Amino acid sequence: MKIMTVLLLNIFILFSSNMLFSQDITFRVTGISGVAFIEKSDKSLRVFRGSEIHKGYKLTTQSNTTAEITVLENGNNIGTISLNENSMMMVNDSSYENSYISLSLLHGYFTVNIENNYQVHTANVSSIVGFDNTASKVEFAFSEDGSTIVIPINTKVSVYTDNDERILNPREVYIAGFDGNNRVVKQGSDTDPLVFLNRGEENARQDSTSTIEGLISAMEDISHNDITLVSAVSLTDVDNGEKDINALEMKKNRMIAGNEGYYNSIVRLINSDSVSKNEMIPYARKSLGLYSANQRAISKMDSALNRTRDKFNRIKKDFDRKMHGVSE
């Protein structure tokens, strides 16, 4: 219980400190080798040096392609993101004006090295990074079999899943298996992100049909997230209300990463099996239908979060004004 209290306090501190400052964050591609694309809805643009990745946009690298993204705050360089080949990342939006840095890894592997506090989400793990003012370097990978690995290099990381919360130290590695088997291990050669990705791909393709069925089941669970959880947020308890909203925002970002990540894995698995491709058509149709349904569910949850945060901020301002009057 004490550990959970500390973790929730860390969420509140990290979010609150970012809300004190208005940030103008820019994500600019400053290095590209090979072919990569920026995607938004049905639009796809080839990436070049100087291309910017805006909120809600995905950056996808192809084989033998790496991309270096410089993160700028009000024009000042505050860090980099190194996206590996055959990988996909997304810049997340936030539900309030003074946004924090939030990224999703939808497939593959990237290294994030940013001075500010930041978040990284995969389908099954949310990570909050940044306990001091130095650049915090962490490696993340999300495999084709739906598993995640988080590797802190020089900083502590708070990790959150639907059933687990803990703080990672450098040289510790967090592995969240698709089967729900989450564990912490020591860093070693077998926890290298590329080794992790290759092993995940082998596991996924040993029985691609079974893997696809599991991924579809995970997509079905996404739409079951009830937005009534948002309406249950306490608007009168300032501290707990803020924590609840932040926790739900992380859950929403995992829903987005899961919908995009699981669907992307299903498409990759279907395309990799040329022999059984025709037999996979029903899976393709079902996963596309689930993807659309989940998008609608996520949109509803996002709208509910926005309304709740706006209402909460008004109540909090009124509370702060009254407290300030009392102190005077």
N, C-alpha and C positions, 0 to 999 in steps of 0.2 A: 504493500500500500504506500510505503514511504517512497519507493522508487517511482511509482506512478505519479505521486504528487510532485516530485522533482521534475519529471518529464513534462507534466502539464505546465509547470512553472516556466520551464525552458521555452515551451511553445509561446506562452504569453509574453515573456520578455523579448523573444526574437521578433514576434509580430509587432509588439508595441513599439519597440525601438525603431523599426522601419517606418511605422506610421507617423513618427514625429517629423520626418523629412520628406519633402516632395522630390521624387526621383524622376529623372529623364533618362531612361535606360535604352541604349541602342545595342543591337546585336549585328555586327558587321563582319562579313566574310573577308578575312585578310590573307588567307592562304588556301589554295585549291589545287589539287593534283588529280586529274581525271575528270569524271563526269558526275555532277550532282544537280539536284533539282529542288526548288522551293515550291511547295504545293499548298494551295488554299482552295477548299471545296473542289470544283472541277477544273481549276486552273493550275498549270504547271509551267514554271519558268526555269530555264537553264541558269545555273549559278556561275557567277564570275567574281573575281576580286572586286570588292566594293559593294557587292549585293548585301542588302539588309534583310534580316528576318524579323518580321513584325509579329505581334501577339496573335496567336491562333494559327500561325503558319508552321508547316513542317519542312524540315530539311532532310533530304534523302541522298545518301551517297551510294554509288554503284560499286562494282568490283574494281579493285586496284585504285580506289579513290579515297582520299582523306581531305578533310576540310578543317581549317583553323578559323574559329570565330572569336573576334575580339569584343569584349563587353565594355561598353563605355557608359559612364554616368556623367551627365552634363558635359560631355565631350572628353572626359578624363578616362584613361585606360584603367579599369579596375580588375581585369582578369581575362582569361581565355577559356574556350571550350574546344577540345580536340575531338572531332568526330571521326571514328574509324570507318573503314570500308564496309559496304553492305549494312549500313546503319541508318536509323531514322530517329530524329529528335523533334520536339515541338516546344515553342515558347508559349507558356500558358498566360492567360489573362487572369486578373484577380477581381475580386468582387467589391473592391473599394478603390477610391481615387489614388491614394498614395501607395502605389503598387510596390510589391517586393519582387525579387527575382525568383521566378518559378519555371522549371523546365520539366518536360516529360521525355523519357527514353522509351521509344516504342519498339525498337528492335536494335540489336547489335551492342555497340560499346562506345562510350565516350569518357573523356577525362575532363573534369571541371576544376578550374583553379581560379577562384574569385575571392576578392577581399571582403566583399559584403556578405551578410547573411543570405543564404539562398536555399531553395528547396529543389529536390529532384524526385519525380514520381515515376514509378513503373506500374504495371497492372496490379501488383500485389504488395508494393512497399513504397512508403513515403519517407523521405530523408530530409531532415533539417540540419544545415551545416552553418557553422560560424559562431564560435564561442569567444573570439577575440578579434582584433583589428588586423590580423595578418592574413595573407592569402591562404585560403583553405583548399587543399587539393584532395580530391576524392575520385576514384574510378568506379564506374557503374557499368553493368552489362545486363541485358535482358535477352534471354535465349528463345529459340524457336519452340522449345517445349514448355514455355510459360514460366520459367524460373528466373530469379533475379539474384545478382551478387553485388554487394556494396563493399568497397575496399578503401577505408580511410588511409591516406598517405601521411599527412602531417597534422591531423586535426581530429577532434572528437566529432562523432555524428550521432544524432538522435534518429532512430529508425522506428517506424510505426507500421503495423499491419492491422488487419481487422481483429486479430487476437493476440497481438504481441507489441510490447513497447520496451525499448532499452537504449542504452547509450553505448556506442562502440568507441574503443580507443584505437589509436594507430597500431598497426600490425594485427588487429583483429579483423575478421572478415565475416560479414553477415550473408548467409545464403537462405533465400526463401524459395523452397521448392514448390512446384505447381501442385503437388499433393498436400500442401499445407505443412510440410515438415520444415520448420524454420529453425536455424541453428547458427551458432557462432563458432568459428574455427580460427586457428592461427594461420597467418599468411604464409603461403608456400608456393612451390611450383605448380601444384594442382589447383591453386586458386587464381592463377593467371587468367585474366578476362578472356583471352583468345582460347585457352584450353577449356574454360568453362563453356564458351559459345560452341566450340566444336563438339564437346561432349553432349551438350543440349541438342544440337542438330542431329547427332547420331541417335540419341534416345528418341527424338521426335519421329525420325524416319524409319526406325526399325519396324514400327507398325503405324504408318501415317494415318490410316483410317481410325484407329483407336485414339490417336493423339487429337485428330480433328474433332472427334466426338466429345473428348474431354474439353477442348477449347470452346466448342459450341455450348456445352453445359455451363462453362464459366461465363460465357456471354449472356446466357439466360439469367444467371444470378444477378448480373449488373442491373437489369431493369427492375429487379425486385427490391432495390433500395428505395425505401419509403420516404417521400419528402415530408411526411408528417413529423419526422425527426427534427426538421427545421422549425416547425411550429412549436415544438416542445422546448425550444431554447428559452431560458429564463431571461427576460428583459429587465427584471428588477434587481437581480444580483449581478452587479457590474463585472466582477472578476470572473465568475463562473460563466456568465453569458458570453464574454469575449472568448474564453477557452472553448466553449461549445461551438461557437461559430467557426473558430479557426480549425477545430478538429473536423467539422463537417466540410469545410472547404478542402481540406486534405483528402477527405473521402471522395469528394466530387472529382478532384484531380486524378485520383486512382481509378475512378469510374471511366474518365475520359481516356486515360492511358490503357486501361483494360480493353475498352471497346476498340480503340485503334490498334493496340498491340496484338490482341487475340485474333482480330479479323485479318490483320496483316500476316500473321503466322499461318492462318488457315489458307489464305491465298497462295502463300509461298509453298506450302505443303501440297496443295492441289496441283500447282504448276510443276512441281518437282516429280510428280508421278505421271509420266506420259502414258504408261500402259493402262492405268485405271482412270484416266482423266474423265472419260464419259460417265463412269460410275460415280464420280465425285460431284456431278452436276447438282443433285439434290442437296448436298452439303453446301455447295456454293450459294444456292438460292436461299437456303435456310439462314446461313450466316449473314448474307446481305440484308435479309429481312430483320434479323436481330440487331444488326448494326444500326439500321434506320430507327427501329423502336427504341434502342438505347440512346440514340442521339436526342430523341424527343424527351425521354425520361431525364436525361442530363440537363437539357434546356429548362425543363420545369424546375428541377432542383436548383439550378443556377438562378433562375428568376426568384424563387422563394428565398434563397440566400441573400440576394441583393436587397429584397424588400425588408428582410429581417435585420440585415446589417444597417440599412438606412434608419430603420425605426430604433434600433439599439443605439446608434450614434447620436440620434436626437435626445434619447433618454439620458445617455451618458453625459452629453454636453450640459443638459439641464442639471444633472446630479453634480457635475463638477462646478457649475456656476453657483449652485446653492452651497456647496461645501466651501468654496472660495469666499462667499459672503459670510459664512459662519466664522471662518478663520480670521477675517478682518474685524 
